[in-house]
């Protein structure tokens, strides 16, 4: 039976001895999936955060916006299609392509290739916009860790990991 769990593991890049503690290193080597979606936080400060998501077939999100986060999404492998209201296509991204989404802009995305989508997310707070809230514009199909709404989704891991 395949191994299942809800998040990828986080690895850190080596830090040189004596470096002040405010520096953070990270490595992006998530485990690939047979089905589902994983999301792992990489690093975070008061103003900036980053994470990696791995999306297999069925790993789509609902239409939503972030009230005070500007985001950059960057495809490491696979392909993603981003949509806005009315399921209008905003961008089709392949490997090493990205998209900036300003705060309050509604979007959703899905994997659009046979291989796993491995995508980095960088979020930057917009302090003058107030505390960040996720604004769901459609009912959530799948649960988002730590937030209400949506059904839990089984995640089935493949044998392979991403070697960056």
RALIN-V878942 format. One record per residue. N is the residue number from 1. RES is the residue in one letter. SS is DSSP state (~ for helix, > for strand, _ for the rest). PHI is phi in radians with two decimals (* if undefined). OMEGA is omega in radians with two decimals (* if undefined). Layout:
N/RES/SS/PHI/OMEGA
N/RES/SS/PHI/OMEGA
This chain:
1/X/_/*/-3.12
2/X/_/-1.15/3.09
3/X/_/-1.29/3.11
4/X/>/-2.22/3.00
5/X/_/-2.87/-2.97
6/X/_/-1.85/3.14
7/X/_/-2.42/3.00
8/X/_/-1.41/3.12
9/X/_/-1.46/-3.13
10/X/_/-1.84/3.07
11/X/>/-2.00/3.09
12/X/_/-1.93/3.00
13/X/_/-1.30/-3.12
14/X/_/-1.11/3.11
15/X/_/-1.87/3.11
16/X/_/-1.17/3.12
17/X/_/-1.06/3.06
18/X/_/1.41/-3.14
19/X/_/-1.33/3.13
20/X/_/-0.98/-3.02
21/X/_/-1.19/-3.13
22/X/_/-1.27/3.07
23/X/_/-1.38/3.13
24/X/_/-2.26/3.04
25/X/_/-1.90/3.06
26/X/_/-2.70/3.06
27/X/>/-2.23/3.13
28/X/_/-1.92/3.14
29/X/_/-2.46/-3.07
30/X/_/-1.24/3.06
31/X/>/-1.34/3.12
32/X/>/-1.34/-3.02
33/X/>/-2.13/2.92
34/X/>/-1.60/3.06
35/X/>/-2.74/3.10
36/X/_/1.70/-3.09
37/X/>/-2.65/3.02
38/X/>/-2.15/3.12
39/X/>/-2.44/-3.09
40/X/>/-2.27/3.05
41/X/>/-1.26/3.13
42/X/>/-1.74/-3.14
43/X/>/-2.56/-3.12
44/X/>/-2.72/2.94
45/X/_/-2.24/3.10
46/X/_/-1.15/-3.03
47/X/_/-2.10/-3.04
48/X/>/-2.43/3.05
49/X/>/-2.52/-3.13
50/X/>/-2.54/3.10
51/X/>/-2.66/3.08
52/X/>/-2.23/3.06
53/X/>/-2.11/3.01
54/X/>/-2.08/-3.05
55/X/>/-2.23/3.01
56/X/_/-1.77/3.08
57/X/_/-0.91/3.13
58/X/_/1.48/-3.08
59/X/_/-1.70/-3.07
60/X/_/-1.25/3.08
61/X/_/-1.99/3.09
62/X/_/-1.62/3.08
63/X/_/-1.14/-3.11
64/X/>/-2.73/3.07
65/X/>/-2.44/3.05
66/X/>/-2.03/-2.99
67/X/_/-1.20/-3.12
68/X/_/-2.56/3.04
69/X/>/-2.24/2.88
70/X/>/-1.47/-3.06
71/X/>/-2.23/2.93
72/X/>/-2.08/3.05
73/X/>/-1.91/-3.07
74/X/>/-2.35/-3.08
75/X/>/-1.43/3.04
76/X/>/-1.54/3.07
77/X/>/-2.68/-3.06
78/X/_/1.43/3.14
79/X/_/-2.59/3.13
80/X/>/-2.32/2.98
81/X/>/-2.02/3.12
82/X/>/-1.82/-3.10
83/X/>/-2.20/2.98
84/X/>/-2.17/-3.08
85/X/~/-0.97/-3.10
86/X/~/1.25/-3.10
87/X/~/0.96/3.07
88/X/>/-1.29/-3.12
89/X/>/-1.25/3.08
90/X/>/-1.63/-3.09
91/X/>/-2.77/2.96
92/X/>/-1.99/-3.04
93/X/>/-1.93/3.02
94/X/_/-1.92/-3.11
95/X/_/-0.94/3.11
96/X/_/1.15/3.04
97/X/_/-2.09/-3.06
98/X/>/-2.44/-3.12
99/X/>/-2.52/3.01
100/X/>/-1.69/3.10
101/X/>/-2.09/-3.14
102/X/_/-1.27/3.13
103/X/_/-0.99/-3.11
104/X/_/1.24/3.07
105/X/_/-1.51/-3.11
106/X/_/-1.38/3.13
107/X/>/-2.73/2.88
108/X/>/-2.64/3.13
109/X/>/-2.52/3.07
110/X/>/-2.56/3.00
111/X/>/-1.17/-3.10
112/X/_/-2.29/3.04
113/X/_/-2.54/3.13
114/X/_/-1.18/-3.12
115/X/_/-1.50/3.09
116/X/_/-1.02/2.96
117/X/>/-1.50/3.02
118/X/>/-2.02/-2.97
119/X/>/-2.35/3.08
120/X/>/-1.58/3.04
121/X/>/-2.14/3.03
122/X/>/-2.07/3.13
123/X/>/-2.08/3.11
124/X/>/-2.17/-3.12
125/X/>/-1.25/3.05
126/X/_/-1.99/-2.98
127/X/~/-0.95/-3.11
128/X/~/-1.19/3.12
129/X/~/-1.57/3.11
130/X/_/1.54/-3.13
131/X/_/-1.13/-3.11
132/X/_/-1.33/3.02
133/X/_/-2.33/2.98
134/X/>/-1.44/-3.12
135/X/>/-1.90/3.13
136/X/>/-1.40/3.13
137/X/_/-1.75/3.02
138/X/_/-2.40/3.07
139/X/_/-1.10/3.12
140/X/_/-1.27/3.04
141/X/_/-1.38/-3.07
142/X/>/-2.09/3.11
143/X/_/-1.19/3.02
144/X/_/-1.91/-3.05
145/X/_/-0.83/3.06
146/X/_/1.39/-3.11
147/X/_/-2.19/-3.13
148/X/_/-1.27/3.03
149/X/_/1.70/3.10
150/X/_/1.46/-3.14
151/X/>/-1.63/3.04
152/X/_/-1.10/-3.11
153/X/_/-2.22/3.10
154/X/_/-1.30/3.07
155/X/_/-2.00/3.12
156/X/>/-2.05/-3.09
157/X/>/-1.47/3.00
158/X/>/-1.49/3.14
159/X/>/-1.37/-3.00
160/X/>/-1.59/2.99
161/X/>/-2.08/3.05
162/X/_/-1.34/3.03
163/X/_/-1.84/-3.09
164/X/_/-1.39/*
